[in-house]
Amino acid sequence: MSTEFPMPFLHHGHTGLMLEDVSLDLIAARFGTPTFVYSHAALADAFGQYEQALAGSNARVFYAVKANSNLGVLSAFARLGAGFDIVSGGELSRVIAAGGDPAKVVFSGVGKSTAEMLQALHAGIRCFNVESAAELDRLNTVARDSSTVAPVALRVNPDVDAKTHPYISTGLRNNKFGVAFDEALALYRRAATLPDLRVSGVACHIGSQLLDPAPIAEAAEKILGLVDRLAAEGIVLDHIDLGGGLGIRYRDETPPSVAEYLAPLLRLLQGRREEICFEPGRSLIGNAGLLLTRIEYLKPGMERNFAIVDAAMNDLARPALYDAYHEVVAVTQHDMPAREYEVVGPICESGDFLARGRSLSVRQGDLLAILSAGAYGMTMSSNYNTRPRAAEVMVMGKEVHLVRVREPVGSLYALESRLPGS
């Protein structure tokens, strides 16, 4: 595997930049741009790192569907044996369509509707991660009315600073997620009295893009204390869900390896009877994907030079939303001086940028690879400016599989209608 790039299996070949054994230039010629390109080898390798680190432990990996919900990606993880962490009924439908087992699904999220609860109960999911007292009451009513028993865990907010971007920090007391730690014991006591619920576990998730295992270890210690106090009162749990959040390298970050991240947690959990659950997303798929785009125009300016590409903030929202960094690499190398460019899209917003101040040796019409775009790329994309969403392909060695066709423009207004008489 290459170490030059944050993405494994990405390397320079005789025909330019390649992912696994396929030229990105050939992918663009065949499928057009912009296109998300995923490496099956990379996602399988990332999943294998969790499997190896957890070998011999009573533990299971639930892939966080929100990171990338393409059916090709989900089916790959299902075949590898993953469970799935979902946050909507739509994600549950995707998991089932991809061949995932509903019995390996946990349902998180602060705003589950009655219809979503019914859908999940009928599908037979593993557990609901309940995030409020009101949700607990609603789920009990829905389970009673449908003559089922709902397995539940409370998502407990441990009030631990994840030391990440504020928008992706979820474990502080001022966040919308979970039940306050100080209120969890009383709510568990109440849940244990509700006849149409089965108290199954406890869950927590403190944030995303974590680069230090210390905060999640701190959260785990607090959660274990709660679990032991519950057991002393006769409320015995069968699983402990510690969420996901392990970060990846986008630029110069040095995230811990999967084994390094899990080691302090596994030491804490050694010898426990409960199954331990993890919900990684970004660390499984983030560096397995890139966004392939073509330069439409090079526009020199008095203060800045612009490389205007055919991808935009509607395709990859992270730079505009979080000021996030994604490495940009020219697919074809030129023997010419580099210039500094703002890599921007055609959307009518000043915030429509994919990268700022990048040194590139490029010409009009060249291809660029926006790296580390496998997570929160396509799932956060939109049709702003009536732009069709990108195609998606999966590379498997020398083979390329189209896993999502590019949207035709007509599909964007197919569900709309003109006013009568117009």
N, C-alpha and C positions, 0 to 999 in steps of 0.2 A: 504494500500500500504506500502511496505517496505521502510524504510529510510536508511537501512544499505548500500544499493548500490545506485549509481546515477540513476539506472534504476528502475522505478516503476514496480510493479508486478513481480519482480525478488526476489526470496526468497529461503531459505533452507527448504527442505521437508524431509520426511522419506527416500526417495530414492535419496537424493542429491539435487543439485541445480535445481530449477524449475522456469519456466516462466509461469505466470498465473497458470493453473492447470496441466501443462504438464512437465514431467521430461526431462531435457536436455539429460540425458543418453538414454532415450527411443528414442528421436529424432535422436541422433547419430546412434543408432542401426538400425533405420528404413531408414534413408536417407543418412547415411555416413557423412564424414567430408572432407574438411571444408564445413560448411553450415551457411549461414546467417539465423538467427531466429528472427522474428518480433512479437511483441505483439500488437494485434488489440486493446486491452483495453487501452494500453499506448498511441497509436496514437489518438484514439478517445478521451481520457482524455485530451491530449494536445490541440486538436482542440477545445474541449469544453471550455477550459480556455480562448481562444480567443473569442469564441462566448459569454461567460459570461461577459468578460471585455468590449466587444463592444455592449452589449445589450442596445437598445434604441438609438444607434448611426446610422447614415447613413454611414455604413461601410461594407466592404466585404473583406474576406480573400482569397488570391490567393496562393495556395501551390506552392512553388518553386520546380519544377520537377527535377531540376539538383541534388537535395539532394538525392533523391531515386526515380527512374523512373519505378520500377517494376509495372506491371499491377495490381497485387493484392493490392499494396499500393495505386496506383492511383484510383482504383475502390472504395477502402474504403473511400478515401477523397471525391470522387465524390458523393457517397451516403450520406456523411455527409453535403453536400451542398457547398463544396469548389469550388472556381475558380482555375485557374492554371496559373502560370508564367512560360513561356517557353523561351528557348534560341536557338532552332533549329527546323527545319522542322521535324526531327525525333522525337523530344519530342512532337510536335503537333500530329503526327501520333499515338504515344503512348497514349496520352490523349483521342483521339477519340476512339481508340481500347478498352480503359478501360471504356468507357461509359461517359466520360466527355463532357460537353457542350462547343463547340467552342466559343459560344457567351460569355462565362465566361473565355476567355483566353486572356492574355496580352503577347506580343511577345517582349522580350528584346534581347540584344546582339549586339555587335559592328560590326558584319560581315555578316549580312543577305544577302543571295544570291537572285538573281532574281527569281529563281525557288522556294525558300522558301517564298518569298513575294507573288508570285502567289498562292501557296498552301494555305497560310493563308487567302488571300483575298477570294478565292473560298470557304474556310471553313466557312467564316463569323466570324472571331475572333473579340473580343471586341476592341482591340487597339494595335497599333504598338508603342513601346517605341523607338523612333528614337534617335540615338546616334551621328549623325554627319550631317553636311550640305550635304555632298555627298550622304549619305543614304537618306536624305529627297528628293533630286532631283531624285534619282533612284526610290524611291517608288512612286513619283508623275508620273513618266513615265510609270512604270509598271501598276499603277491603270488606267491611261489613255488608255493604249493599251489593257487593259482587260475590258474596259467600266465599271469600278467600282470606288467607292470613298473610299479611305483608311482613317480610323480613326487614328489619330496620337496624341501622347504626345511626348514632348521632354524630354529625360532623362538629367536632369541638374545636373552637377557636382558642389556641393556647396562648395568645397574646405574646408571640415571639417575633422579633424583627428579623425578617429573612435577608436583609441587607441587599435588596435588589431594587429595580425600578419601581417607583410608587404605584404605577398602573398595574403591575403584575405581582404585587405583594398582597397576600390574602390572609395572613395569620395574625394581624394586629387587631386590637379591640375596636378600632374605628372602621374596620372593613365590614362590608355587607355580608360576608360569608360566615356560616357556622353559628353554633350556640356558644355564648360566652362561657369560658371555663368555669367561672364561679357559679353558673346556673346549671351546669351539665348534670351534676349529681341529682338535683331535684327533678330534672326533666326525665332522667333515666328511671327514677322511682315511679314517676307518673306513667311512663311508657310501659313499664312492667305490669301495670294494672289494667291496661287497655286490652280487651279480649281478642281484638282482631289484628293485633300486632305481635310479632315474635322478635324480641330483642336479640340481635345477632352479633353486633360488633360495635366498634368505635372507629371514627375516621378523623383525620386532620390533614390539612394541606396548607403550607405556610407561604407558598409563592413559587414563582417560576424563574428560570435562569439563575439558579443558586450555584455559587462558586466556592462555597465553604460548607463542609458538612456539619459544622458546629451548631448552627441554628436548628436544623432538623433533629439533631441529637438532643438538644435542649427541649424541643417540643416533645420528642418521644418520651423523655423522662417524666414530663408532666402527665402525658397520656397514660403511661404505665401506672403511675400513682393512682389515677382515677380508676383504671381497670381493676387494680387490686382492692381498692375501697369498695367498688361495686361487688366484687366477688365475696367480700366479707359480709355484704348484706344479702347474699344469695342471688345476685344478678350476674350470672356467669356468661361471659362473651365467648364466641367461637372464633372471632378474627379481629385483628388490629390492622387498620388501613392507614399507612403513613404517607399517602399521597405520592406525588412525583416532584418535579421541579429541578432536577439536576441540569445544570447549564452546559452549554457547548462553546466551542471556540468559534467566534465570528471574526475576530481581529487578532488581538494579542492576549486574550484571556488565557488563563491556565486552569481550566476546571479540573477537579479531581477526576481520576478514572472512576468507572462504576464501582470497582472493588474498593477503592479508597473512600468513596462516598458512603457505601453501605457498611463498611467495616465497623465504625462506632455504633451503628444501629444494631448490627448483628450481635455485637458484644453485649449490648444492653438486653437484647431479646433472647439470648442463649438460654435454652432449657425451658422456655415457656411453652405451654400447651396450645396457645392460640395460633391459628394460621396468620402469617404476616403478609400483608398485601402492599404492593407498590404500584403507582399509577404514572409511570414515565410517559412523556409525549415527545417533547423537543429533543431529548437525548437519544431517542430511537429513530427519529425521522429528520431532524433539522439539518444535519450534515449528510443526509442521503439525497438531497435534492437541490437543484439550481433552477434559475429562471433564465432561459435563453432568449435574447432580444437582439434586434438589428438596429444599427444606427441609420436613422432616416436623413439627418442633416448634421453637419458640423457648423456651428455658428460662433465665429470669433466675436469677442466684445471688448469694450474699452477696459473693463475691470475683470470680467470673467469670460471664459470660453465655455460653450455649451455643446454637449453631445446629446442631441435629441433623438431618443430611441422610440421604438414602437411599443414598449411596455410602459406602464405608468403606475401611479399610486393606486389605481383601482385593481391592478394585478398584485402588487406587493405594497401593502399599506404600512408596514412596520417603520420604514424610514420617516414617512410623513407623520405617523402617529406617535412614535417613541423617539424620533431622531436616531433610530437604530442603524448600526453599521453593518453593511454587507460588502464583502470583498468583491471587486469587479475585475474580471480578467478578459483580455482580448482573446478570442478563439484562435485567430491567426496572428502570428508574430511578424512584425515588420522591422526591417533594418532602417529605422528612421528616428529622428529625435522625438521624444515624448513631450506632450504638452499637458497642462493641468486643465481638467474639464469638470464641470458640473454635469452629471448624468441625469437628464430630466426626461419626462414624458410629454405627450401631447395634450394632457388634460388642462382645462382652463382654470388652473389654480396655481398661485405662486408656491404653494407647498407641495406641488407635484415633482418630487425629486426621488431618485433611487440612490444617489451617492453624491457627495460633495468633495470637491478638491482632489480628484483622482488623477494621477499621472498615467497617461495612456498614449501609446503609439498606435494610432488608428486612422482609418480613412472612412469616408462616407460609404455606407453599405456594409461595413464590417459587422461581425457578430460579437456580442459581449455576453459573458456568462456572469450572472449575479448569483454569487455563491451562498450557501447555507440558507436556502429558501424552501427547504422541505417542510418546515413547520411554520404554521401561521402565515402561509403564503396564499395558496388557493382558498383555504377555509375563510380567510378574511377578505377575499376579493369581492368586488362589486361590479355593477354595470353603469357606474357613473359616466356621464356624457354619452350614454347609450353605446358603450363599448362592450362587445362580446367578451366573455371570459376566455382565458387562454386554453389551449389544448394541454393535455397531460400525457406523458409517456413513461413507461418503465423499461429500463435497460436491464437485461439479464444476460451477461456475458457478451456474446456477439449479436444477440437478438434484441429487437426493440418492439414493445407492445404498446399500442395506443390504448390508454386506459380512460381517456375522456376526449371526445371530439371537441373541436373548437365550436363555440356556440354560433349558430347563424343569427344574423341580426333580427330576422323575422321572429325568432323564438322569444326575443326580449319584449315584444308587445303582443304576443299571441294570445295572452289572457286579458287583453284590454279591448275596448270597443269605442267607436266614435259615438257621439251623441246622435239621437234620432234626427233624421232629416239632414244630416251633414254628409 
